[in-house]
Amino acid sequence: TIRLRGVIKDEFGAGFALLPLSAHEYVYYKLLRRGARIAWPDIRPRTPGAWANILSSLAGVALGGRPEAGSAMEFALPEEKAHLAYVEKVFPDASIQISEADWPQRGIYNERMLMENEWRALNPTFITIA
């Protein structure tokens, strides 16, 4: 977590606040590692549930309903909390492999496969950044 926050320059202030690793920190880290750059507008908070709205007006950002490897996936969890995950792979059967932090346990890294019917049930927005 300390190294990750160093790479993202503690963009969200969670290190300063001594909070566990969050989903938005993790996804931002993955995007930076892929070479994507976000010119964040001066809008806060930049938490899960706000990314699609904040980023929709930026050049090089596309929002959609189909997953792409390397995109962020924004959706609501069953307890109605917004969440972000990173799409690692999209398979021919439309299932996807995602990586994430802060689910199912707070601050914990996780990987999982979602079948097409599972990810569609989440009604996600996929955010692709050039």
TIVOKOL-668341 format. One record per residue: residue number from 1; x, y, z of N, C-alpha, C in turn. Coordinates in steps of 0.001 Angstrom, whole numbers. Each point is the difference from the previous one (the first is absolute). Example, Ala and Ser with C-alpha at 12.3 -4.5 7.8 and 13.67 -1.06 7.14 Angstrom:
BEGIN
[1 [13190 -5690 7800] [-890 1190 0] [900 1200 0]]
[2 [-350 1050 -720] [820 1190 60] [-770 1090 730]]
END
This chain:
BEGIN
[1 [827 -1193 0] [-827 1193 0] [871 1257 0]]
[2 [1064 -18 761] [893 1166 60] [636 248 -1364]]
[3 [478 -1060 -651] [620 154 -1324] [-1013 467 -1039]]
[4 [-1185 -601 26] [-1050 389 -941] [-315 1483 163]]
[5 [-149 445 1230] [-295 1416 238] [1145 900 -431]]
[6 [1206 -517 27] [1139 763 -514] [-102 197 -1503]]
[7 [-409 -1058 -709] [-142 83 -1457] [-1105 986 -376]]
[8 [-1117 -35 714] [-1114 892 -337] [102 1354 707]]
[9 [1103 188 707] [260 1252 729] [-1146 338 954]]
[10 [-540 -1044 626] [-1105 120 965] [-1073 971 -508]]
[11 [-355 -163 -1272] [-966 860 -691] [-1292 229 784]]
[12 [-428 -995 756] [-1291 79 682] [124 316 1489]]
[13 [1222 132 497] [219 373 1394] [-240 -1092 1011]]
[14 [-162 -1238 -444] [-292 -1093 930] [1225 -360 857]]
[15 [1180 170 -541] [1210 -259 780] [144 1005 1120]]
[16 [-260 1241 -315] [59 1067 999] [-1014 -265 1113]]
[17 [-1162 -539 -388] [-1060 -286 974] [166 -1360 669]]
[18 [1054 -741 -380] [283 -1334 566] [-1138 -992 -225]]
[19 [-624 53 -1167] [-1090 -903 -340] [529 -1251 -691]]
[20 [-750 -1112 41] [411 -1189 -747] [-73 258 -1501]]
[21 [653 -848 -783] [-6 120 -1456] [-1431 9 -523]]
[22 [-298 954 -871] [-1351 136 -534] [-57 -439 -1463]]
[23 [-1207 -250 -465] [-209 -430 -1382] [463 1059 -991]]
[24 [-292 1259 263] [374 1039 -965] [1519 207 -49]]
[25 [676 -162 1125] [1465 86 -27] [568 -1129 -854]]
[26 [-513 -1211 209] [512 -1160 -725] [-233 149 -1508]]
[27 [-1215 368 -403] [-300 125 -1429] [829 1127 -628]]
[28 [153 1100 695] [834 1091 -512] [1444 -482 -195]]
[29 [504 -748 946] [1342 -585 -95] [111 -887 -1248]]
[30 [-987 -874 -202] [35 -901 -1158] [-34 795 -1306]]
[31 [-795 1047 -47] [-56 829 -1204] [1335 688 -266]]
[32 [608 545 1041] [1313 642 -161] [1042 -999 -472]]
[33 [-14 -1202 565] [964 -1034 -392] [-175 -395 -1467]]
[34 [-1229 92 -507] [-297 -309 -1394] [406 1147 -918]]
[35 [275 1161 575] [417 1146 -805] [-1087 1033 -205]]
[36 [-1171 -227 557] [-1087 976 -117] [282 1167 939]]
[37 [-335 1164 -436] [169 1193 827] [-1347 706 107]]
[38 [-340 421 1190] [-1262 698 224] [305 1434 396]]
[39 [-535 943 -762] [117 1421 346] [-1238 342 827]]
[40 [53 -351 1286] [-1164 175 866] [-467 1450 30]]
[41 [-1292 219 -241] [-532 1358 213] [-68 248 1512]]
[42 [-200 1216 375] [-23 354 1420] [-1376 -319 602]]
[43 [-330 -1290 3] [-1276 -477 541] [303 -1085 1029]]
[44 [-613 101 1146] [151 -992 1057] [-1365 -335 558]]
[45 [-211 -1142 568] [970 -1060 204] [163 -846 -1261]]
[46 [1125 -630 -116] [319 -862 -1146] [-140 -1463 424]]
[47 [-1059 -288 648] [-253 -1326 557] [-808 -854 -973]]
[48 [-55 -1318 232] [-832 -856 -850] [-1435 523 -30]]
[49 [-586 -29 -1169] [-1331 536 -195] [30 1380 -627]]
[50 [1158 664 63] [130 1340 -562] [894 27 -1241]]
[51 [761 -1053 -233] [971 26 -1087] [-624 244 -1370]]
[52 [-1039 -728 -363] [-593 166 -1334] [-457 1435 -210]]
[53 [-641 584 991] [-458 1385 -126] [1171 971 -102]]
[54 [1004 -178 829] [1145 907 3] [793 -103 -1296]]
[55 [222 -1223 -466] [882 -216 -1146] [-686 102 -1357]]
[56 [-1326 14 -29] [-732 -53 -1268] [315 1155 -952]]
[57 [368 1140 519] [255 1161 -868] [1460 117 -447]]
[58 [853 -896 460] [1422 101 -341] [307 -630 -1351]]
[59 [910 624 -738] [464 -565 -1265] [722 -1315 286]]
[60 [-207 -965 -857] [678 -1286 140] [-683 -965 950]]
[61 [-1170 374 511] [-751 -864 905] [-1279 -439 -700]]
[62 [-242 -1314 -7] [-1221 -545 -583] [-755 -788 1058]]
[63 [-1297 197 54] [-871 -741 911] [-833 -961 -826]]
[64 [-224 -1195 532] [-804 -951 -756] [-530 -1128 854]]
[65 [-754 -850 -645] [-609 -1136 667] [663 -1320 -317]]
[66 [1100 29 -760] [731 -1230 -343] [1395 61 601]]
[67 [428 -1096 605] [1331 -14 623] [1122 -52 -1022]]
[68 [1095 637 353] [1243 -77 -766] [1126 -231 1000]]
[69 [946 -838 -355] [1162 -191 865] [681 1350 177]]
[70 [349 328 1234] [656 1260 296] [-953 1121 371]]
[71 [-1290 -302 53] [-958 1043 368] [-373 -110 1482]]
[72 [-541 1082 509] [-542 4 1360] [-1469 -393 -101]]
[73 [-473 -719 1001] [-1392 -436 56] [-621 612 1248]]
[74 [-973 886 -198] [-651 666 1125] [-1410 -577 147]]
[75 [-352 -399 1219] [-1297 -628 230] [-376 95 1476]]
[76 [-1234 -389 299] [-465 -16 1387] [74 -1431 523]]
[77 [500 -147 1206] [22 -1300 668] [-1384 -271 596]]
[78 [-255 -1251 394] [-1325 -341 540] [-466 892 1151]]
[79 [903 464 839] [-422 861 1101] [-101 1466 -433]]
[80 [-113 220 -1331] [-211 1306 -614] [1168 962 151]]
[81 [1160 -527 287] [1223 797 57] [637 -39 -1396]]
[82 [428 1135 -503] [650 33 -1310] [1389 -629 101]]
[83 [464 -554 -1117] [1270 -720 -11] [677 178 -1351]]
[84 [1314 -145 -9] [795 3 -1222] [848 -1255 -34]]
[85 [157 -557 -1197] [890 -1139 -210] [738 249 -1316]]
[86 [1041 -770 -224] [807 122 -1216] [-215 -1255 -837]]
[87 [-319 160 -1272] [-233 -1138 -888] [1348 -496 -513]]
[88 [363 -1188 447] [1274 -609 -410] [-121 -683 -1365]]
[89 [-1083 -764 -180] [-175 -760 -1241] [-1475 -96 -337]]
[90 [-270 -60 -1306] [-1335 -289 -503] [135 -1271 -834]]
[91 [-820 -973 284] [88 -1299 -665] [-1028 -107 -1124]]
[92 [207 -927 -952] [-926 -138 -1135] [-1461 -237 406]]
[93 [-225 -623 1144] [-1383 -237 449] [-583 1211 722]]
[94 [700 1144 -20] [-395 1271 622] [142 -4 1514]]
[95 [607 -1034 574] [327 65 1421] [1233 892 143]]
[96 [194 526 1196] [1131 898 225] [734 -379 1276]]
[97 [1276 317 19] [811 -128 1210] [265 1415 477]]
[98 [-323 252 1278] [246 1313 573] [936 -116 1189]]
[99 [675 1082 298] [763 126 1236] [-529 1237 699]]
[100 [109 -12 1315] [-612 1074 779] [606 45 1394]]
[101 [-295 1053 696] [369 130 1411] [-1240 440 758]]
[102 [1 -280 1281] [-1075 443 891] [-1301 -781 -182]]
[103 [91 -1210 -555] [-1146 -899 -88] [515 -1410 -167]]
[104 [-473 -1003 667] [-1129 -10 912] [335 497 1413]]
[105 [1283 200 280] [391 528 1310] [661 1349 -174]]
[106 [-168 851 968] [555 1355 -57] [1521 -44 -141]]
[107 [516 717 -1000] [1427 135 -199] [704 -1181 -641]]
[108 [-720 -1080 -307] [611 -1230 -503] [-75 -61 -1527]]
[109 [1094 -480 -613] [73 -232 -1448] [-764 -1275 -336]]
[110 [-654 -23 -1162] [-780 -1157 -414] [6 -111 -1522]]
[111 [-84 -1216 -487] [-207 -269 -1429] [-1193 -929 -113]]
[112 [-799 198 -1048] [-1121 -915 -219] [-428 13 -1461]]
[113 [-674 -1088 -355] [-578 -149 -1330] [-1484 299 115]]
[114 [-519 714 -978] [-1432 259 -63] [-518 -490 -1345]]
[115 [-983 -870 39] [-647 -429 -1232] [-799 1186 -540]]
[116 [-329 -35 -1288] [-696 1134 -608] [-1269 365 767]]
[117 [-798 -981 387] [-1239 303 716] [278 637 1362]]
[118 [1144 -336 619] [353 580 1300] [396 1472 -131]]
[119 [888 302 -969] [407 1403 -107] [-1117 863 -553]]
[120 [-835 -548 -876] [-1133 776 -512] [-994 332 1118]]
[121 [-179 -929 941] [-921 219 1125] [452 1169 878]]
[122 [1286 317 -38] [538 1124 781] [-273 1345 -674]]
[123 [-463 -35 -1252] [-259 1216 -770] [1205 959 20]]
[124 [1169 -520 -403] [1213 823 89] [137 1026 -1113]]
[125 [824 962 268] [509 915 -1032] [1485 -311 -131]]
[126 [443 -257 -1220] [1411 -247 -246] [630 1301 -465]]
[127 [1088 368 634] [684 1256 -276] [1349 -333 -632]]
[128 [142 389 -1257] [1245 -269 -731] [741 1321 -179]]
[129 [1265 -6 393] [822 1212 -76] [1161 -264 -936]]
[130 [92 831 -1030] [1072 -161 -1000] [1335 379 570]]
END
